Amino acid sequence: MAHPKPHYSAWSLLRARLAPSGYWQPLWGTRALREAYDVVVVGAGGHGLATAYHLARDHGITRTAVLEKNLLGLGNVGRNTTVVRSNYLLPANHHFYEDSLRRWRRLSRDLNYNVMYSPRGVLDLALSDGEMATLARRGNAMRLSGIDAELLDRAALARFAPEIDPYRERRFPIVGALLQPRGGTVRHDAVAWGYARAASALGVDIVEHCEVTGVRAQGIAAVGVETSRGFVRAERIVFATAGSTGLVGRMLGVPLPIETHQLQALVTEPVKPLLNTVVVSVFPGHGETYICQSDRGGLVMGGHLDGFPSLTRIGRWDRMEDVVAGAVDLLPGIGSLKVLRQWAGTNDMTMDGSPIIDRIRYENVFLNAGWCYGGFKAIPASGAACASLVATGTTPDLIEGFRLSRFQSGRVLDERGAGPFPALQ
C-alpha cells in the first residue's frame, strides 16, 4: 500500500515552527479501544509493531490491536546501539539474521519511511592468533551460506579502517579482523515510527497507556486479555514485551528459561566524521566494547551485560568505565570527549543466547521473546515470521529452531548470541 509522500519546503517548515500547535499531523492514528479483535499484540516495540504490520500487510488481518502500557517506542527499541548484522556461526541463527538484514536493506521503501539504513560494515577485531582462527571459522560458515564475510589481516584492516591503526603498539595488539560489509546501523526511533505509521495506515489500532494484566481462558484456548481499560476479547494473542518476558511467563504460569539483565550504553558529544564502520573488540580483563559514530556525530558505544538479573534501567558507572576504557584503547584521540548521555536496556537472556518464537500454554497465545543481544537487528525477520505463525498456525522453517521445546529436548542454539565475546565462538 502506497503512502502519501509529503513535501516540505523551507517556508512550510518555518510556518510549522511559528504556527500554533496542531500544524504537525501524527504519524499514526489514535483510535479507541474496541471490545474485540482478531489479534491482540502486547507491546508496541519493534517486534510487536512489525508483527502487527505483517499481519495486516501479508495476511490481511487488519482487526489487530497493539497494546502498550507506556508510550510507543519507549522500551528497548529506543534503548539500543542501532547495529544490524548477520555474522553468526550456527546456520539457524545466521540464516534468520541474514533474512532480517535483507529486509533492512529495503525497509525504507517498504514502509515509505526512511529508517536510515547505513551499510558501513561491522568489524570484529582479533587480538591474538587464536581469535583470528576462530573468526576465520565463523567467516567460512557464513560464506558457505552465501553471506558476505571477509577475513582481514593487519594490512587489509589498516586499509579499510585506518583510524584504528592496527600497527600502533598496544597492550593487546590487533592482528586482524572479520568484516561483514553489509552490516551497519539503522536509526532506532525511525524504525518504531515507520512501523507504527505503516501499520496504522493498514487499519491496525495502536493503543498506548493500556497495560495488559492477565489472560482469560476457557479450556485450552485464551479468549482475551485483562487490561487497565477493561477486558478485551481476542481470537489470538501475541506477547512481544522485551525486558518483561519473565513477568509474562509468571502471568501465564509457565516458567521460562529467561533472565533479564541490563546492558549499558552511552554516546559522546558530536565530533567531525571519525569512524566509518562499526568496531567490536573483546579486551581481556574488562570485556567487550563496540563503537560506531551516529549520524549526528556522537560516538555510540556499549559492552557486555552487567552480570546479574535486574528489571531496572539504572546506570552503572563501573560498567561504563570498562566500555570507555576499551573505546579509548581503540581510538586514543577520543579520550577528552564528554559523555552526552547514557542509558540501559533490559535484555531478556535465554539460556542459549537465542530467541523464542512459539506458542505458550494456550494454542492461540504466542510468545516473541528472549532476543538477548539480537533484538534490534532481528525486528524485520521476527515480525514477518511471527505474523506467519500467528496467521497460519504453522511455524515457518526460518524459526523452527526457536521453539521453546528445544530446552527440553537439548537441541539448543548455543553461540552466546554472537554478541558477548564474539571472538570466542
C-alpha positions in Angstrom: 0.0 0.0 0.0 1.4 3.3 -1.1 1.6 6.1 1.5 1.5 9.8 0.7 4.8 11.4 0.3 4.8 14.9 2.0 6.9 17.7 0.6 8.4 20.2 3.0 9.7 23.5 1.6 11.8 25.9 3.7 8.7 28.1 4.0 6.5 25.3 5.2 9.0 24.3 7.9 9.3 27.9 9.1 5.5 28.2 9.2 5.3 25.0 11.1 7.8 26.3 13.7 5.8 29.6 14.2 2.3 28.2 13.9 0.3 27.2 17.0 0.2 23.5 18.0 -1.8 21.3 15.7 0.1 22.0 12.5 2.0 18.7 12.5 -0.1 15.7 11.8 0.6 12.5 13.9 2.3 9.6 12.2 -0.2 7.0 13.3 -3.8 7.3 14.2 -5.2 7.4 17.8 -8.2 5.1 18.0 -10.5 4.0 20.8 -10.0 0.5 22.2 -12.6 -1.9 20.8 -14.3 -4.7 22.7 -12.9 -7.5 20.4 -10.1 -8.1 17.9 -8.8 -10.9 15.7 -5.3 -10.4 17.2 -4.1 -8.5 20.2 -0.3 -7.8 20.2 1.0 -6.9 23.6 4.0 -4.5 23.4 4.5 -1.5 21.0 8.2 -2.0 20.5 9.9 -3.1 17.3 8.8 -6.7 17.4 5.2 -6.0 18.3 4.8 -3.3 15.7 6.5 -5.4 13.0 4.3 -8.4 13.8 1.1 -6.2 13.6 2.3 -4.7 10.3 3.0 -8.0 8.7 -0.3 -9.5 9.9 -2.1 -6.6 8.1 0.1 -6.4 5.0 0.9 -10.1 4.3 -2.2 -11.8 5.8 -5.0 -9.3 5.6 -5.6 -9.4 9.4 -6.3 -5.7 10.0 -8.6 -6.1 13.0 -5.5 -6.1 15.2 -4.6 -4.0 18.3 -1.2 -3.2 19.6 -1.5 -2.5 23.3 1.3 -0.7 25.1 1.4 0.0 28.8 3.5 3.2 28.4 4.3 5.1 25.1 5.2 3.6 21.8 8.9 3.0 21.4 9.7 3.8 25.0 11.3 0.4 25.6 14.3 -1.4 24.1 13.6 -0.3 20.5 14.6 3.2 21.7 17.4 1.9 24.0 20.0 0.2 21.9 23.1 0.9 19.8 21.3 0.5 16.4 23.7 -2.1 15.0 22.4 -4.6 12.4 24.3 -7.7 11.1 24.1 -11.4 10.3 27.6 -12.5 11.2 26.5 -15.6 13.2 28.2 -19.1 13.2 25.2 -21.5 13.5 23.0 -22.0 10.4 19.7 -21.5 12.3 21.0 -18.1 13.5 22.8 -16.8 10.5 20.0 -17.7 8.1 17.5 -15.9 10.2 19.6 -12.8 10.7 20.5 -12.8 7.1 16.8 -12.7 6.2 16.5 -9.7 8.6 19.5 -7.9 7.0 18.0 -8.3 3.6 14.7 -6.8 4.9 16.6 -3.9 6.5 18.0 -3.0 3.1 14.6 -2.5 1.6 12.6 -1.5 4.7 12.6 2.3 3.9 11.0 1.5 0.6 8.5 -1.0 2.1 7.4 1.4 4.8 7.8 4.6 2.7 9.7 5.9 5.7 13.4 6.5 5.9 14.9 4.2 8.6 18.4 5.4 7.6 20.0 2.0 7.0 23.8 2.6 6.7 25.8 -0.4 5.4 29.1 0.8 6.8 30.4 -2.6 7.7 30.8 -4.4 11.0 34.4 -5.3 12.2 35.1 -8.0 14.8 38.7 -7.5 15.8 41.1 -10.3 16.7 43.6 -9.7 19.4 45.5 -13.0 19.1 46.2 -15.7 16.5 43.7 -17.9 18.3 41.0 -15.4 18.0 41.9 -14.9 14.3 41.4 -18.6 13.7 38.0 -18.5 15.5 36.9 -15.6 13.4 38.0 -17.4 10.3 35.8 -20.4 11.2 32.8 -18.1 11.6 33.5 -16.3 8.4 33.8 -19.6 6.5 30.5 -20.8 7.9 28.9 -17.5 6.7 30.4 -17.7 3.2 29.3 -21.3 2.8 25.7 -20.0 3.3 26.2 -17.1 0.8 26.6 -14.4 3.5 29.2 -11.8 3.0 32.3 -12.1 5.2 35.9 -11.0 4.6 38.9 -12.0 6.8 41.3 -9.1 7.0 44.9 -9.4 8.0 46.6 -6.4 9.6 47.4 -4.7 6.3 43.9 -5.1 4.9 42.4 -3.8 8.2 44.7 -0.8 8.0 43.4 0.0 4.5 39.7 -0.5 5.4 39.8 1.3 8.8 42.9 3.4 9.1 41.5 5.2 12.1 42.0 2.0 14.1 45.8 2.0 13.2 46.4 -1.7 13.9 50.2 -1.2 13.7 50.2 1.0 16.8 51.8 -0.5 19.9 49.1 -1.6 22.3 48.8 -3.8 25.4 46.6 -6.1 23.3 47.9 -5.9 19.7 45.4 -6.2 16.9 46.3 -9.0 14.4 43.3 -8.8 12.1 39.5 -8.8 11.9 36.4 -10.3 10.4 34.4 -7.9 8.3 30.7 -8.1 7.2 30.5 -5.3 4.6 26.6 -5.1 4.6 26.4 -4.8 8.3 25.9 -1.4 9.8 23.4 0.7 11.6 19.7 1.8 11.4 18.0 4.7 13.1 16.1 3.1 16.0 13.4 5.7 16.6 12.7 5.8 12.9 12.1 2.1 12.9 9.4 2.4 15.6 7.7 5.3 13.9 7.9 3.8 10.5 6.3 0.5 11.5 3.6 2.3 13.6 2.8 4.6 10.7 2.6 1.8 8.2 0.6 -0.5 10.5 -1.9 2.3 11.4 -2.4 3.1 7.7 -3.4 -0.5 7.1 -6.1 -0.3 9.9 -4.2 -1.6 13.0 -5.2 0.1 16.3 -2.3 1.3 18.4 -3.4 1.9 22.0 -1.0 3.5 24.4 -1.3 3.6 28.2 -3.1 0.3 28.1 -1.4 -2.3 30.4 -2.3 -6.0 30.0 -2.6 -7.5 33.4 -3.9 -11.0 32.7 -5.2 -13.6 30.2 -8.7 -15.0 30.4 -9.1 -18.6 29.1 -11.6 -21.3 28.5 -10.2 -24.8 28.3 -7.1 -25.0 26.1 -7.7 -21.5 24.5 -7.5 -17.9 25.6 -10.5 -15.7 25.0 -9.0 -12.3 25.7 -6.8 -10.1 27.9 -7.5 -8.2 31.0 -6.2 -4.6 30.7 -6.1 -1.4 32.7 -9.0 -0.3 30.5 -11.1 -3.4 30.9 -11.4 -6.8 29.3 -10.7 -7.1 25.5 -11.7 -10.3 23.6 -9.1 -11.7 21.2 -9.0 -14.7 19.0 -5.2 -14.7 19.1 -2.7 -13.1 21.5 0.9 -12.2 20.9 3.3 -11.2 23.7 6.3 -9.2 22.5 7.4 -7.5 25.7 11.2 -7.3 25.6 12.5 -6.8 29.1 9.3 -8.1 30.8 9.1 -11.6 29.4 9.7 -13.3 32.8 6.7 -11.4 34.1 4.6 -12.7 31.2 5.7 -16.3 32.0 4.7 -15.8 35.6 1.3 -14.3 34.5 0.7 -17.4 32.3 2.0 -19.9 34.9 4.8 -21.0 32.6 8.4 -21.0 33.9 10.7 -19.7 31.1 14.4 -20.2 30.7 15.0 -16.5 30.7 16.8 -14.0 32.9 16.5 -10.2 32.4 19.8 -8.3 32.5 20.9 -4.8 32.0 23.1 -3.7 29.1 24.8 -0.3 29.5 25.4 2.1 26.6 26.4 5.8 26.1 27.0 8.4 23.5 29.6 11.2 23.4 29.3 14.8 22.3 29.3 15.1 18.5 32.6 15.4 16.6 33.5 15.5 12.9 33.4 12.3 11.0 36.0 10.0 12.6 34.8 6.3 12.4 33.4 4.9 9.2 32.4 1.5 10.4 31.2 -0.5 13.5 34.0 -1.9 15.6 33.7 -4.7 18.1 36.5 -5.9 20.3 36.9 -8.1 23.4 39.6 -7.0 25.8 40.9 -9.4 28.4 40.1 -8.0 31.9 37.2 -5.7 31.1 35.2 -7.4 28.4 33.6 -6.3 25.2 33.5 -2.8 23.6 31.6 -1.9 20.4 31.6 1.5 19.0 30.3 3.4 15.9 29.6 7.0 15.0 26.0 8.2 14.8 24.5 10.4 12.0 24.7 13.3 14.5 28.4 12.8 15.1 28.3 11.3 18.6 30.3 8.1 19.2 27.9 5.4 20.4 29.4 2.6 22.5 28.3 -0.3 24.6 29.6 -3.5 26.1 28.6 -6.8 27.7 25.9 -7.4 30.3 26.1 -6.1 33.8 26.3 -9.7 35.0 23.3 -10.1 37.3 19.5 -10.2 36.8 17.7 -6.8 37.1 14.5 -5.2 35.8 15.7 -1.7 36.4 17.4 0.7 34.0 19.8 2.3 36.4 23.2 3.3 35.0 26.3 1.6 36.4 29.4 3.8 36.1 31.8 0.9 36.7 30.5 -0.9 33.6 30.5 2.3 31.5 34.1 2.9 32.6 35.0 -0.5 31.2 33.3 0.3 27.9 35.1 3.7 27.7 38.4 2.2 28.5 38.1 -0.2 25.6 37.0 2.6 23.2 39.9 4.8 24.2 42.3 1.9 23.6 40.9 1.6 20.1 40.8 5.3 19.4 43.2 7.2 21.8 42.2 10.6 20.4 38.7 10.4 21.8 39.8 10.4 25.5 38.9 14.0 26.1 35.4 13.8 24.7 32.5 14.4 27.1 29.7 11.8 27.6 26.5 13.4 26.3 24.0 10.8 27.7 23.8 7.2 29.0 21.1 4.6 29.0 20.5 1.0 29.9 18.4 -1.6 28.1 16.7 -4.6 29.7 17.7 -7.8 27.8 15.8 -11.0 28.1 18.6 -13.6 28.0 17.7 -17.2 27.3 20.0 -20.0 28.5 21.4 -20.5 25.0 21.5 -16.9 23.8 18.9 -17.4 21.0 15.3 -16.2 20.9 11.9 -17.9 21.4 9.0 -17.6 18.9 6.4 -20.2 19.8 3.0 -20.9 21.4 2.9 -20.6 25.1 0.5 -22.5 27.3 -2.6 -22.0 25.1 -3.0 -22.9 21.5 -3.8 -19.3 20.5 -1.2 -17.5 22.6 2.2 -16.8 21.2 5.5 -15.6 22.6 8.1 -13.5 20.7 10.9 -13.1 23.2 14.4 -13.8 24.5 16.3 -11.8 22.0 19.3 -11.3 24.1 21.8 -9.2 22.1 19.9 -9.7 18.8 16.7 -7.9 19.4 17.0 -4.8 17.3 18.7 -6.4 14.4 16.1 -9.1 14.3 13.0 -6.9 14.0 12.1 -7.2 10.3 12.5 -11.0 10.1 10.9 -11.6 13.5 7.8 -9.5 12.6 7.3 -11.4 9.3 7.9 -14.9 10.8 5.9 -14.3 13.9 3.0 -13.0 11.8 3.1 -16.0 9.6 3.0 -18.3 12.7 0.0 -16.4 14.2 -1.9 -16.2 10.9 -1.4 -19.7 9.6 -0.7 -21.7 12.8 2.3 -23.3 11.1 5.9 -22.5 12.2 8.0 -21.2 9.3 11.2 -23.1 8.6 13.2 -19.9 9.3 12.2 -20.0 13.0 11.8 -23.8 13.5 14.9 -23.8 15.7 13.5 -21.1 18.0 10.8 -23.3 19.6 10.5 -23.3 23.4 10.7 -27.1 23.4 14.4 -27.1 22.4 15.3 -26.5 26.1 13.6 -29.9 27.0 15.0 -31.8 24.0 18.5 -30.4 24.3 18.6 -29.1 20.7 19.8 -25.6 21.9 21.3 -22.9 19.7 24.2 -22.0 21.9 26.6 -19.5 20.5 26.2 -16.9 23.2 24.0 -14.8 20.9 27.1 -13.8 18.9 27.0 -10.6 21.0 29.1 -11.1 24.1 32.7 -12.3 23.4 32.1 -12.8 19.7 35.7 -13.8 19.1 35.3 -16.9 21.4 32.7 -18.7 19.2 
